[in-house]
Amino acid sequence: MPPNGLCSYYSLAYALTGAVRDGHKELIKDLLAAFYVNPDLFVQQTEFAKRNPNLSLYECGMLKTVANVGRQDVPSLYWYEDAHIVAFCML
């Protein structure tokens, strides 16, 4: 998996689909949708929400990070966390 800060998203997408290329993008969109269904999960279990509980701001930043992953480092606030594991299990 590319060691770029999104490696856990790539790994899970690969485990689900067998493809490395773009599966992580759909996975991230699905995880964001799960956070919208259960915003308390986002607020209580992400580092981002400890600083700013605005889920829309997180979504915008995450999608921007995914779009720019080859050009800049992924901030640690967008790394895969326990909340993402729980959100995935909810899916």
PDB file of N, CA, C and O in Angstrom, chain B, residues numbered from 101:
ATOM      1  N   MET B 101       0.837  -1.176   0.000  1.00  0.00           N
ATOM      2  CA  MET B 101       0.000   0.000   0.000  1.00  0.00           C
ATOM      3  C   MET B 101       0.885   1.243   0.000  1.00  0.00           C
ATOM      4  O   MET B 101       1.960   1.251   0.600  1.00  0.00           O
ATOM      5  N   PRO B 102       0.433   2.272  -0.665  1.00  0.00           N
ATOM      6  CA  PRO B 102       1.218   3.509  -0.668  1.00  0.00           C
ATOM      7  C   PRO B 102       1.348   4.064   0.754  1.00  0.00           C
ATOM      8  O   PRO B 102       0.345   4.188   1.458  1.00  0.00           O
ATOM      9  N   PRO B 103       2.559   4.396   1.180  1.00  0.00           N
ATOM     10  CA  PRO B 103       2.759   4.915   2.538  1.00  0.00           C
ATOM     11  C   PRO B 103       2.527   6.428   2.583  1.00  0.00           C
ATOM     12  O   PRO B 103       3.458   7.195   2.826  1.00  0.00           O
ATOM     13  N   ASN B 104       1.291   6.850   2.350  1.00  0.00           N
ATOM     14  CA  ASN B 104       1.039   8.274   2.202  1.00  0.00           C
ATOM     15  C   ASN B 104       0.062   8.844   3.228  1.00  0.00           C
ATOM     16  O   ASN B 104      -0.396   9.976   3.076  1.00  0.00           O
ATOM     17  N   GLY B 105      -0.259   8.090   4.252  1.00  0.00           N
ATOM     18  CA  GLY B 105      -1.206   8.570   5.252  1.00  0.00           C
ATOM     19  C   GLY B 105      -2.614   8.050   5.036  1.00  0.00           C
ATOM     20  O   GLY B 105      -3.460   8.153   5.924  1.00  0.00           O
ATOM     21  N   LEU B 106      -2.869   7.494   3.863  1.00  0.00           N
ATOM     22  CA  LEU B 106      -4.175   6.898   3.585  1.00  0.00           C
ATOM     23  C   LEU B 106      -4.066   5.379   3.485  1.00  0.00           C
ATOM     24  O   LEU B 106      -4.971   4.723   2.967  1.00  0.00           O
ATOM     25  N   CYS B 107      -2.965   4.821   3.977  1.00  0.00           N
ATOM     26  CA  CYS B 107      -2.673   3.406   3.783  1.00  0.00           C
ATOM     27  C   CYS B 107      -3.751   2.486   4.345  1.00  0.00           C
ATOM     28  O   CYS B 107      -4.026   1.443   3.751  1.00  0.00           O
ATOM     29  N   SER B 108      -4.361   2.836   5.459  1.00  0.00           N
ATOM     30  CA  SER B 108      -5.414   1.981   6.012  1.00  0.00           C
ATOM     31  C   SER B 108      -6.653   1.981   5.129  1.00  0.00           C
ATOM     32  O   SER B 108      -7.316   0.954   4.986  1.00  0.00           O
ATOM     33  N   TYR B 109      -6.964   3.120   4.543  1.00  0.00           N
ATOM     34  CA  TYR B 109      -8.096   3.182   3.609  1.00  0.00           C
ATOM     35  C   TYR B 109      -7.802   2.318   2.378  1.00  0.00           C
ATOM     36  O   TYR B 109      -8.661   1.569   1.913  1.00  0.00           O
ATOM     37  N   TYR B 110      -6.588   2.433   1.865  1.00  0.00           N
ATOM     38  CA  TYR B 110      -6.178   1.601   0.717  1.00  0.00           C
ATOM     39  C   TYR B 110      -6.261   0.118   1.074  1.00  0.00           C
ATOM     40  O   TYR B 110      -6.761  -0.689   0.292  1.00  0.00           O
ATOM     41  N   SER B 111      -5.770  -0.228   2.252  1.00  0.00           N
ATOM     42  CA  SER B 111      -5.736  -1.634   2.666  1.00  0.00           C
ATOM     43  C   SER B 111      -7.134  -2.225   2.793  1.00  0.00           C
ATOM     44  O   SER B 111      -7.387  -3.334   2.322  1.00  0.00           O
ATOM     45  N   LEU B 112      -8.029  -1.498   3.419  1.00  0.00           N
ATOM     46  CA  LEU B 112      -9.392  -1.999   3.572  1.00  0.00           C
ATOM     47  C   LEU B 112     -10.086  -2.100   2.213  1.00  0.00           C
ATOM     48  O   LEU B 112     -10.779  -3.080   1.940  1.00  0.00           O
ATOM     49  N   ALA B 113      -9.904  -1.102   1.375  1.00  0.00           N
ATOM     50  CA  ALA B 113     -10.506  -1.145   0.042  1.00  0.00           C
ATOM     51  C   ALA B 113      -9.957  -2.319  -0.757  1.00  0.00           C
ATOM     52  O   ALA B 113     -10.697  -2.982  -1.484  1.00  0.00           O
ATOM     53  N   TYR B 114      -8.669  -2.575  -0.620  1.00  0.00           N
ATOM     54  CA  TYR B 114      -8.056  -3.713  -1.316  1.00  0.00           C
ATOM     55  C   TYR B 114      -8.631  -5.036  -0.814  1.00  0.00           C
ATOM     56  O   TYR B 114      -8.913  -5.939  -1.601  1.00  0.00           O
ATOM     57  N   ALA B 115      -8.800  -5.137   0.506  1.00  0.00           N
ATOM     58  CA  ALA B 115      -9.355  -6.363   1.084  1.00  0.00           C
ATOM     59  C   ALA B 115     -10.778  -6.607   0.588  1.00  0.00           C
ATOM     60  O   ALA B 115     -11.189  -7.754   0.412  1.00  0.00           O
ATOM     61  N   LEU B 116     -11.516  -5.547   0.366  1.00  0.00           N
ATOM     62  CA  LEU B 116     -12.903  -5.669  -0.076  1.00  0.00           C
ATOM     63  C   LEU B 116     -13.044  -5.908  -1.577  1.00  0.00           C
ATOM     64  O   LEU B 116     -13.923  -6.649  -2.015  1.00  0.00           O
ATOM     65  N   THR B 117     -12.166  -5.273  -2.365  1.00  0.00           N
ATOM     66  CA  THR B 117     -12.356  -5.283  -3.820  1.00  0.00           C
ATOM     67  C   THR B 117     -11.243  -5.970  -4.594  1.00  0.00           C
ATOM     68  O   THR B 117     -11.450  -6.391  -5.732  1.00  0.00           O
ATOM     69  N   GLY B 118     -10.069  -6.087  -3.994  1.00  0.00           N
ATOM     70  CA  GLY B 118      -8.930  -6.650  -4.707  1.00  0.00           C
ATOM     71  C   GLY B 118      -8.230  -5.637  -5.596  1.00  0.00           C
ATOM     72  O   GLY B 118      -7.279  -5.982  -6.298  1.00  0.00           O
ATOM     73  N   ALA B 119      -8.684  -4.404  -5.576  1.00  0.00           N
ATOM     74  CA  ALA B 119      -8.085  -3.342  -6.390  1.00  0.00           C
ATOM     75  C   ALA B 119      -7.467  -2.283  -5.489  1.00  0.00           C
ATOM     76  O   ALA B 119      -8.013  -1.956  -4.435  1.00  0.00           O
ATOM     77  N   VAL B 120      -6.333  -1.753  -5.910  1.00  0.00           N
ATOM     78  CA  VAL B 120      -5.653  -0.731  -5.120  1.00  0.00           C
ATOM     79  C   VAL B 120      -5.975   0.669  -5.632  1.00  0.00           C
ATOM     80  O   VAL B 120      -5.983   1.619  -4.849  1.00  0.00           O
ATOM     81  N   ARG B 121      -6.233   0.814  -6.890  1.00  0.00           N
ATOM     82  CA  ARG B 121      -6.273   2.124  -7.531  1.00  0.00           C
ATOM     83  C   ARG B 121      -7.216   3.136  -6.884  1.00  0.00           C
ATOM     84  O   ARG B 121      -6.730   4.085  -6.267  1.00  0.00           O
ATOM     85  N   ASP B 122      -8.503   2.991  -6.989  1.00  0.00           N
ATOM     86  CA  ASP B 122      -9.416   4.034  -6.527  1.00  0.00           C
ATOM     87  C   ASP B 122     -10.457   3.571  -5.513  1.00  0.00           C
ATOM     88  O   ASP B 122     -11.341   4.346  -5.145  1.00  0.00           O
ATOM     89  N   GLY B 123     -10.371   2.344  -5.061  1.00  0.00           N
ATOM     90  CA  GLY B 123     -11.360   1.839  -4.114  1.00  0.00           C
ATOM     91  C   GLY B 123     -11.429   2.633  -2.827  1.00  0.00           C
ATOM     92  O   GLY B 123     -12.486   2.717  -2.201  1.00  0.00           O
ATOM     93  N   HIS B 124     -10.310   3.214  -2.428  1.00  0.00           N
ATOM     94  CA  HIS B 124     -10.276   3.989  -1.185  1.00  0.00           C
ATOM     95  C   HIS B 124     -11.191   5.208  -1.253  1.00  0.00           C
ATOM     96  O   HIS B 124     -11.732   5.630  -0.231  1.00  0.00           O
ATOM     97  N   LYS B 125     -11.369   5.774  -2.435  1.00  0.00           N
ATOM     98  CA  LYS B 125     -12.217   6.964  -2.570  1.00  0.00           C
ATOM     99  C   LYS B 125     -13.671   6.638  -2.245  1.00  0.00           C
ATOM    100  O   LYS B 125     -14.330   7.386  -1.523  1.00  0.00           O
ATOM    101  N   GLU B 126     -14.163   5.541  -2.769  1.00  0.00           N
ATOM    102  CA  GLU B 126     -15.538   5.126  -2.487  1.00  0.00           C
ATOM    103  C   GLU B 126     -15.687   4.727  -1.019  1.00  0.00           C
ATOM    104  O   GLU B 126     -16.702   5.024  -0.391  1.00  0.00           O
ATOM    105  N   LEU B 127     -14.688   4.064  -0.487  1.00  0.00           N
ATOM    106  CA  LEU B 127     -14.722   3.679   0.916  1.00  0.00           C
ATOM    107  C   LEU B 127     -14.820   4.914   1.809  1.00  0.00           C
ATOM    108  O   LEU B 127     -15.615   4.942   2.748  1.00  0.00           O
ATOM    109  N   ILE B 128     -14.023   5.921   1.520  1.00  0.00           N
ATOM    110  CA  ILE B 128     -14.040   7.149   2.312  1.00  0.00           C
ATOM    111  C   ILE B 128     -15.406   7.819   2.225  1.00  0.00           C
ATOM    112  O   ILE B 128     -15.918   8.309   3.232  1.00  0.00           O
ATOM    113  N   LYS B 129     -15.999   7.847   1.042  1.00  0.00           N
ATOM    114  CA  LYS B 129     -17.345   8.425   0.905  1.00  0.00           C
ATOM    115  C   LYS B 129     -18.358   7.647   1.730  1.00  0.00           C
ATOM    116  O   LYS B 129     -19.239   8.239   2.353  1.00  0.00           O
ATOM    117  N   ASP B 130     -18.238   6.331   1.737  1.00  0.00           N
ATOM    118  CA  ASP B 130     -19.136   5.506   2.539  1.00  0.00           C
ATOM    119  C   ASP B 130     -18.948   5.766   4.035  1.00  0.00           C
ATOM    120  O   ASP B 130     -19.922   5.834   4.785  1.00  0.00           O
ATOM    121  N   LEU B 131     -17.702   5.910   4.461  1.00  0.00           N
ATOM    122  CA  LEU B 131     -17.433   6.182   5.871  1.00  0.00           C
ATOM    123  C   LEU B 131     -17.970   7.550   6.281  1.00  0.00           C
ATOM    124  O   LEU B 131     -18.500   7.710   7.381  1.00  0.00           O
ATOM    125  N   LEU B 132     -17.833   8.526   5.403  1.00  0.00           N
ATOM    126  CA  LEU B 132     -18.387   9.848   5.687  1.00  0.00           C
ATOM    127  C   LEU B 132     -19.905   9.767   5.818  1.00  0.00           C
ATOM    128  O   LEU B 132     -20.486  10.392   6.705  1.00  0.00           O
ATOM    129  N   ALA B 133     -20.542   9.008   4.946  1.00  0.00           N
ATOM    130  CA  ALA B 133     -21.999   8.824   5.028  1.00  0.00           C
ATOM    131  C   ALA B 133     -22.386   8.185   6.357  1.00  0.00           C
ATOM    132  O   ALA B 133     -23.400   8.551   6.949  1.00  0.00           O
ATOM    133  N   ALA B 134     -21.591   7.240   6.825  1.00  0.00           N
ATOM    134  CA  ALA B 134     -21.868   6.600   8.112  1.00  0.00           C
ATOM    135  C   ALA B 134     -21.737   7.602   9.262  1.00  0.00           C
ATOM    136  O   ALA B 134     -22.499   7.543  10.227  1.00  0.00           O
ATOM    137  N   PHE B 135     -20.783   8.511   9.161  1.00  0.00           N
ATOM    138  CA  PHE B 135     -20.648   9.554  10.182  1.00  0.00           C
ATOM    139  C   PHE B 135     -21.868  10.479  10.182  1.00  0.00           C
ATOM    140  O   PHE B 135     -22.320  10.912  11.242  1.00  0.00           O
ATOM    141  N   TYR B 136     -22.395  10.779   9.003  1.00  0.00           N
ATOM    142  CA  TYR B 136     -23.583  11.626   8.941  1.00  0.00           C
ATOM    143  C   TYR B 136     -24.794  10.939   9.571  1.00  0.00           C
ATOM    144  O   TYR B 136     -25.645  11.600  10.167  1.00  0.00           O
ATOM    145  N   VAL B 137     -24.870   9.626   9.439  1.00  0.00           N
ATOM    146  CA  VAL B 137     -25.963   8.878  10.063  1.00  0.00           C
ATOM    147  C   VAL B 137     -25.785   8.837  11.584  1.00  0.00           C
ATOM    148  O   VAL B 137     -26.763   8.849  12.332  1.00  0.00           O
ATOM    149  N   ASN B 138     -24.538   8.789  12.027  1.00  0.00           N
ATOM    150  CA  ASN B 138     -24.241   8.727  13.450  1.00  0.00           C
ATOM    151  C   ASN B 138     -23.174   9.770  13.800  1.00  0.00           C
ATOM    152  O   ASN B 138     -22.015   9.416  14.016  1.00  0.00           O
ATOM    153  N   PRO B 139     -23.555  11.048  13.857  1.00  0.00           N
ATOM    154  CA  PRO B 139     -22.568  12.100  14.115  1.00  0.00           C
ATOM    155  C   PRO B 139     -21.885  11.992  15.478  1.00  0.00           C
ATOM    156  O   PRO B 139     -20.770  12.483  15.653  1.00  0.00           O
ATOM    157  N   ASP B 140     -22.553  11.350  16.448  1.00  0.00           N
ATOM    158  CA  ASP B 140     -21.910  11.175  17.759  1.00  0.00           C
ATOM    159  C   ASP B 140     -20.644  10.332  17.648  1.00  0.00           C
ATOM    160  O   ASP B 140     -19.676  10.562  18.373  1.00  0.00           O
ATOM    161  N   LEU B 141     -20.651   9.371  16.758  1.00  0.00           N
ATOM    162  CA  LEU B 141     -19.456   8.560  16.524  1.00  0.00           C
ATOM    163  C   LEU B 141     -18.303   9.446  16.071  1.00  0.00           C
ATOM    164  O   LEU B 141     -17.186   9.330  16.575  1.00  0.00           O
ATOM    165  N   PHE B 142     -18.577  10.320  15.127  1.00  0.00           N
ATOM    166  CA  PHE B 142     -17.561  11.256  14.639  1.00  0.00           C
ATOM    167  C   PHE B 142     -17.066  12.144  15.778  1.00  0.00           C
ATOM    168  O   PHE B 142     -15.860  12.298  15.970  1.00  0.00           O
ATOM    169  N   VAL B 143     -17.986  12.720  16.523  1.00  0.00           N
ATOM    170  CA  VAL B 143     -17.628  13.676  17.580  1.00  0.00           C
ATOM    171  C   VAL B 143     -16.857  13.009  18.714  1.00  0.00           C
ATOM    172  O   VAL B 143     -15.903  13.584  19.238  1.00  0.00           O
ATOM    173  N   GLN B 144     -17.261  11.812  19.092  1.00  0.00           N
ATOM    174  CA  GLN B 144     -16.663  11.173  20.258  1.00  0.00           C
ATOM    175  C   GLN B 144     -15.382  10.400  19.966  1.00  0.00           C
ATOM    176  O   GLN B 144     -14.600  10.142  20.881  1.00  0.00           O
ATOM    177  N   GLN B 145     -15.151  10.022  18.695  1.00  0.00           N
ATOM    178  CA  GLN B 145     -14.031   9.120  18.445  1.00  0.00           C
ATOM    179  C   GLN B 145     -13.071   9.550  17.351  1.00  0.00           C
ATOM    180  O   GLN B 145     -12.328   8.714  16.836  1.00  0.00           O
ATOM    181  N   THR B 146     -13.056  10.818  16.978  1.00  0.00           N
ATOM    182  CA  THR B 146     -12.039  11.259  16.022  1.00  0.00           C
ATOM    183  C   THR B 146     -11.241  12.415  16.609  1.00  0.00           C
ATOM    184  O   THR B 146     -11.768  13.238  17.357  1.00  0.00           O
ATOM    185  N   GLU B 147      -9.996  12.461  16.266  1.00  0.00           N
ATOM    186  CA  GLU B 147      -9.132  13.557  16.706  1.00  0.00           C
ATOM    187  C   GLU B 147      -9.596  14.878  16.097  1.00  0.00           C
ATOM    188  O   GLU B 147      -9.536  15.921  16.748  1.00  0.00           O
ATOM    189  N   PHE B 148     -10.056  14.830  14.855  1.00  0.00           N
ATOM    190  CA  PHE B 148     -10.524  16.046  14.193  1.00  0.00           C
ATOM    191  C   PHE B 148     -11.636  16.694  15.016  1.00  0.00           C
ATOM    192  O   PHE B 148     -11.587  17.894  15.287  1.00  0.00           O
ATOM    193  N   ALA B 149     -12.631  15.914  15.413  1.00  0.00           N
ATOM    194  CA  ALA B 149     -13.793  16.449  16.126  1.00  0.00           C
ATOM    195  C   ALA B 149     -13.438  16.966  17.515  1.00  0.00           C
ATOM    196  O   ALA B 149     -14.154  17.802  18.067  1.00  0.00           O
ATOM    197  N   LYS B 150     -12.349  16.479  18.080  1.00  0.00           N
ATOM    198  CA  LYS B 150     -11.919  17.003  19.375  1.00  0.00           C
ATOM    199  C   LYS B 150     -11.489  18.459  19.240  1.00  0.00           C
ATOM    200  O   LYS B 150     -11.552  19.230  20.198  1.00  0.00           O
ATOM    201  N   ARG B 151     -11.049  18.823  18.029  1.00  0.00           N
ATOM    202  CA  ARG B 151     -10.644  20.211  17.758  1.00  0.00           C
ATOM    203  C   ARG B 151     -11.769  21.017  17.135  1.00  0.00           C
ATOM    204  O   ARG B 151     -11.916  22.211  17.397  1.00  0.00           O
ATOM    205  N   ASN B 152     -12.572  20.339  16.294  1.00  0.00           N
ATOM    206  CA  ASN B 152     -13.677  21.017  15.612  1.00  0.00           C
ATOM    207  C   ASN B 152     -14.735  19.973  15.261  1.00  0.00           C
ATOM    208  O   ASN B 152     -14.486  19.121  14.408  1.00  0.00           O
ATOM    209  N   PRO B 153     -15.900  20.015  15.890  1.00  0.00           N
ATOM    210  CA  PRO B 153     -16.919  18.985  15.665  1.00  0.00           C
ATOM    211  C   PRO B 153     -17.749  19.167  14.393  1.00  0.00           C
ATOM    212  O   PRO B 153     -18.776  18.508  14.230  1.00  0.00           O
ATOM    213  N   ASN B 154     -17.324  20.039  13.506  1.00  0.00           N
ATOM    214  CA  ASN B 154     -18.065  20.310  12.269  1.00  0.00           C
ATOM    215  C   ASN B 154     -17.785  19.207  11.250  1.00  0.00           C
ATOM    216  O   ASN B 154     -16.714  19.170  10.645  1.00  0.00           O
ATOM    217  N   LEU B 155     -18.753  18.310  11.065  1.00  0.00           N
ATOM    218  CA  LEU B 155     -18.584  17.178  10.157  1.00  0.00           C
ATOM    219  C   LEU B 155     -18.457  17.625   8.703  1.00  0.00           C
ATOM    220  O   LEU B 155     -17.717  17.009   7.936  1.00  0.00           O
ATOM    221  N   SER B 156     -19.152  18.667   8.319  1.00  0.00           N
ATOM    222  CA  SER B 156     -19.045  19.175   6.949  1.00  0.00           C
ATOM    223  C   SER B 156     -17.629  19.675   6.660  1.00  0.00           C
ATOM    224  O   SER B 156     -17.109  19.474   5.563  1.00  0.00           O
ATOM    225  N   LEU B 157     -17.023  20.314   7.624  1.00  0.00           N
ATOM    226  CA  LEU B 157     -15.640  20.782   7.470  1.00  0.00           C
ATOM    227  C   LEU B 157     -14.686  19.597   7.352  1.00  0.00           C
ATOM    228  O   LEU B 157     -13.751  19.621   6.552  1.00  0.00           O
ATOM    229  N   TYR B 158     -14.926  18.565   8.152  1.00  0.00           N
ATOM    230  CA  TYR B 158     -14.117  17.348   8.063  1.00  0.00           C
ATOM    231  C   TYR B 158     -14.261  16.710   6.679  1.00  0.00           C
ATOM    232  O   TYR B 158     -13.268  16.328   6.059  1.00  0.00           O
ATOM    233  N   GLU B 159     -15.490  16.599   6.208  1.00  0.00           N
ATOM    234  CA  GLU B 159     -15.728  16.006   4.893  1.00  0.00           C
ATOM    235  C   GLU B 159     -14.994  16.787   3.800  1.00  0.00           C
ATOM    236  O   GLU B 159     -14.332  16.194   2.949  1.00  0.00           O
ATOM    237  N   CYS B 160     -15.111  18.096   3.825  1.00  0.00           N
ATOM    238  CA  CYS B 160     -14.436  18.937   2.829  1.00  0.00           C
ATOM    239  C   CYS B 160     -12.923  18.719   2.882  1.00  0.00           C
ATOM    240  O   CYS B 160     -12.283  18.553   1.844  1.00  0.00           O
ATOM    241  N   GLY B 161     -12.356  18.720   4.081  1.00  0.00           N
ATOM    242  CA  GLY B 161     -10.921  18.516   4.244  1.00  0.00           C
ATOM    243  C   GLY B 161     -10.479  17.127   3.810  1.00  0.00           C
ATOM    244  O   GLY B 161      -9.430  16.971   3.186  1.00  0.00           O
ATOM    245  N   MET B 162     -11.276  16.124   4.138  1.00  0.00           N
ATOM    246  CA  MET B 162     -10.942  14.747   3.765  1.00  0.00           C
ATOM    247  C   MET B 162     -10.951  14.589   2.241  1.00  0.00           C
ATOM    248  O   MET B 162     -10.029  14.007   1.670  1.00  0.00           O
ATOM    249  N   LEU B 163     -11.985  15.105   1.592  1.00  0.00           N
ATOM    250  CA  LEU B 163     -12.066  14.979   0.134  1.00  0.00           C
ATOM    251  C   LEU B 163     -10.949  15.760  -0.557  1.00  0.00           C
ATOM    252  O   LEU B 163     -10.421  15.325  -1.581  1.00  0.00           O
ATOM    253  N   LYS B 164     -10.599  16.899  -0.001  1.00  0.00           N
ATOM    254  CA  LYS B 164      -9.478  17.685  -0.537  1.00  0.00           C
ATOM    255  C   LYS B 164      -8.170  16.923  -0.350  1.00  0.00           C
ATOM    256  O   LYS B 164      -7.323  16.900  -1.244  1.00  0.00           O
ATOM    257  N   THR B 165      -8.011  16.308   0.800  1.00  0.00           N
ATOM    258  CA  THR B 165      -6.810  15.517   1.081  1.00  0.00           C
ATOM    259  C   THR B 165      -6.685  14.353   0.107  1.00  0.00           C
ATOM    260  O   THR B 165      -5.602  14.095  -0.418  1.00  0.00           O
ATOM    261  N   VAL B 166      -7.786  13.649  -0.137  1.00  0.00           N
ATOM    262  CA  VAL B 166      -7.780  12.529  -1.071  1.00  0.00           C
ATOM    263  C   VAL B 166      -7.411  13.017  -2.481  1.00  0.00           C
ATOM    264  O   VAL B 166      -6.646  12.360  -3.187  1.00  0.00           O
ATOM    265  N   ALA B 167      -7.951  14.153  -2.878  1.00  0.00           N
ATOM    266  CA  ALA B 167      -7.674  14.691  -4.209  1.00  0.00           C
ATOM    267  C   ALA B 167      -6.225  15.113  -4.369  1.00  0.00           C
ATOM    268  O   ALA B 167      -5.690  15.075  -5.477  1.00  0.00           O
ATOM    269  N   ASN B 168      -5.583  15.513  -3.282  1.00  0.00           N
ATOM    270  CA  ASN B 168      -4.213  16.025  -3.348  1.00  0.00           C
ATOM    271  C   ASN B 168      -3.177  15.073  -2.776  1.00  0.00           C
ATOM    272  O   ASN B 168      -2.047  15.486  -2.514  1.00  0.00           O
ATOM    273  N   VAL B 169      -3.529  13.823  -2.578  1.00  0.00           N
ATOM    274  CA  VAL B 169      -2.670  12.890  -1.863  1.00  0.00           C
ATOM    275  C   VAL B 169      -1.285  12.739  -2.490  1.00  0.00           C
ATOM    276  O   VAL B 169      -0.322  12.518  -1.756  1.00  0.00           O
ATOM    277  N   GLY B 170      -1.144  12.845  -3.769  1.00  0.00           N
ATOM    278  CA  GLY B 170       0.167  12.703  -4.395  1.00  0.00           C
ATOM    279  C   GLY B 170       1.013  13.957  -4.345  1.00  0.00           C
ATOM    280  O   GLY B 170       2.216  13.913  -4.604  1.00  0.00           O
ATOM    281  N   ARG B 171       0.384  15.078  -4.013  1.00  0.00           N
ATOM    282  CA  ARG B 171       1.081  16.364  -4.043  1.00  0.00           C
ATOM    283  C   ARG B 171       1.440  16.908  -2.667  1.00  0.00           C
ATOM    284  O   ARG B 171       2.290  17.790  -2.550  1.00  0.00           O
ATOM    285  N   GLN B 172       0.803  16.391  -1.631  1.00  0.00           N
ATOM    286  CA  GLN B 172       1.098  16.887  -0.283  1.00  0.00           C
ATOM    287  C   GLN B 172       0.883  15.786   0.740  1.00  0.00           C
ATOM    288  O   GLN B 172       0.187  14.805   0.478  1.00  0.00           O
ATOM    289  N   ASP B 173       1.483  15.957   1.899  1.00  0.00           N
ATOM    290  CA  ASP B 173       1.329  14.985   2.977  1.00  0.00           C
ATOM    291  C   ASP B 173      -0.102  14.990   3.502  1.00  0.00           C
ATOM    292  O   ASP B 173      -0.787  16.013   3.472  1.00  0.00           O
ATOM    293  N   VAL B 174      -0.534  13.846   3.975  1.00  0.00           N
ATOM    294  CA  VAL B 174      -1.859  13.725   4.573  1.00  0.00           C
ATOM    295  C   VAL B 174      -1.753  14.124   6.047  1.00  0.00           C
ATOM    296  O   VAL B 174      -1.006  13.502   6.802  1.00  0.00           O
ATOM    297  N   PRO B 175      -2.489  15.152   6.460  1.00  0.00           N
ATOM    298  CA  PRO B 175      -2.458  15.529   7.876  1.00  0.00           C
ATOM    299  C   PRO B 175      -2.975  14.381   8.752  1.00  0.00           C
ATOM    300  O   PRO B 175      -3.895  13.662   8.363  1.00  0.00           O
ATOM    301  N   SER B 176      -2.390  14.222   9.905  1.00  0.00           N
ATOM    302  CA  SER B 176      -2.759  13.108  10.782  1.00  0.00           C
ATOM    303  C   SER B 176      -4.224  13.156  11.213  1.00  0.00           C
ATOM    304  O   SER B 176      -4.773  12.130  11.614  1.00  0.00           O
ATOM    305  N   LEU B 177      -4.859  14.304  11.141  1.00  0.00           N
ATOM    306  CA  LEU B 177      -6.272  14.407  11.494  1.00  0.00           C
ATOM    307  C   LEU B 177      -7.167  13.634  10.537  1.00  0.00           C
ATOM    308  O   LEU B 177      -8.339  13.406  10.837  1.00  0.00           O
ATOM    309  N   TYR B 178      -6.634  13.230   9.393  1.00  0.00           N
ATOM    310  CA  TYR B 178      -7.411  12.493   8.399  1.00  0.00           C
ATOM    311  C   TYR B 178      -6.991  11.024   8.306  1.00  0.00           C
ATOM    312  O   TYR B 178      -7.464  10.301   7.429  1.00  0.00           O
ATOM    313  N   TRP B 179      -6.125  10.590   9.185  1.00  0.00           N
ATOM    314  CA  TRP B 179      -5.734   9.190   9.195  1.00  0.00           C
ATOM    315  C   TRP B 179      -6.901   8.328   9.681  1.00  0.00           C
ATOM    316  O   TRP B 179      -7.830   8.823  10.320  1.00  0.00           O
ATOM    317  N   TYR B 180      -6.836   7.056   9.374  1.00  0.00           N
ATOM    318  CA  TYR B 180      -7.834   6.068   9.778  1.00  0.00           C
ATOM    319  C   TYR B 180      -7.788   5.899  11.293  1.00  0.00           C
ATOM    320  O   TYR B 180      -6.713   5.725  11.867  1.00  0.00           O
ATOM    321  N   GLU B 181      -8.941   5.949  11.936  1.00  0.00           N
ATOM    322  CA  GLU B 181      -9.019   5.852  13.396  1.00  0.00           C
ATOM    323  C   GLU B 181     -10.049   4.810  13.812  1.00  0.00           C
ATOM    324  O   GLU B 181     -10.707   4.191  12.975  1.00  0.00           O
ATOM    325  N   ASP B 182     -10.172   4.633  15.103  1.00  0.00           N
ATOM    326  CA  ASP B 182     -11.169   3.703  15.634  1.00  0.00           C
ATOM    327  C   ASP B 182     -12.569   4.033  15.118  1.00  0.00           C
ATOM    328  O   ASP B 182     -13.349   3.129  14.821  1.00  0.00           O
ATOM    329  N   ALA B 183     -12.885   5.307  15.012  1.00  0.00           N
ATOM    330  CA  ALA B 183     -14.212   5.716  14.532  1.00  0.00           C
ATOM    331  C   ALA B 183     -14.485   5.178  13.133  1.00  0.00           C
ATOM    332  O   ALA B 183     -15.620   4.829  12.811  1.00  0.00           O
ATOM    333  N   HIS B 184     -13.459   5.112  12.311  1.00  0.00           N
ATOM    334  CA  HIS B 184     -13.631   4.589  10.958  1.00  0.00           C
ATOM    335  C   HIS B 184     -13.912   3.087  10.981  1.00  0.00           C
ATOM    336  O   HIS B 184     -14.684   2.579  10.167  1.00  0.00           O
ATOM    337  N   ILE B 185     -13.287   2.393  11.907  1.00  0.00           N
ATOM    338  CA  ILE B 185     -13.542   0.952  12.045  1.00  0.00           C
ATOM    339  C   ILE B 185     -14.997   0.729  12.454  1.00  0.00           C
ATOM    340  O   ILE B 185     -15.677  -0.130  11.893  1.00  0.00           O
ATOM    341  N   VAL B 186     -15.466   1.491  13.417  1.00  0.00           N
ATOM    342  CA  VAL B 186     -16.851   1.371  13.867  1.00  0.00           C
ATOM    343  C   VAL B 186     -17.805   1.743  12.729  1.00  0.00           C
ATOM    344  O   VAL B 186     -18.802   1.058  12.499  1.00  0.00           O
ATOM    345  N   ALA B 187     -17.496   2.828  12.021  1.00  0.00           N
ATOM    346  CA  ALA B 187     -18.347   3.252  10.894  1.00  0.00           C
ATOM    347  C   ALA B 187     -18.389   2.152   9.830  1.00  0.00           C
ATOM    348  O   ALA B 187     -19.449   1.876   9.268  1.00  0.00           O
ATOM    349  N   PHE B 188     -17.250   1.529   9.553  1.00  0.00           N
ATOM    350  CA  PHE B 188     -17.229   0.450   8.575  1.00  0.00           C
ATOM    351  C   PHE B 188     -18.106  -0.713   9.040  1.00  0.00           C
ATOM    352  O   PHE B 188     -18.837  -1.298   8.240  1.00  0.00           O
ATOM    353  N   CYS B 189     -18.037  -1.043  10.303  1.00  0.00           N
ATOM    354  CA  CYS B 189     -18.867  -2.131  10.837  1.00  0.00           C
ATOM    355  C   CYS B 189     -20.350  -1.790  10.738  1.00  0.00           C
ATOM    356  O   CYS B 189     -21.179  -2.686  10.582  1.00  0.00           O
ATOM    357  N   MET B 190     -20.687  -0.534  10.824  1.00  0.00           N
ATOM    358  CA  MET B 190     -22.080  -0.111  10.688  1.00  0.00           C
ATOM    359  C   MET B 190     -22.571  -0.285   9.256  1.00  0.00           C
ATOM    360  O   MET B 190     -23.765  -0.460   9.013  1.00  0.00           O
ATOM    361  N   LEU B 191     -21.635  -0.236   8.313  1.00  0.00           N
ATOM    362  CA  LEU B 191     -22.021  -0.382   6.903  1.00  0.00           C
ATOM    363  C   LEU B 191     -22.377  -1.820   6.616  1.00  0.00           C
ATOM    364  O   LEU B 191     -22.730  -2.154   5.485  1.00  0.00           O
TER     365      LEU B 191
END
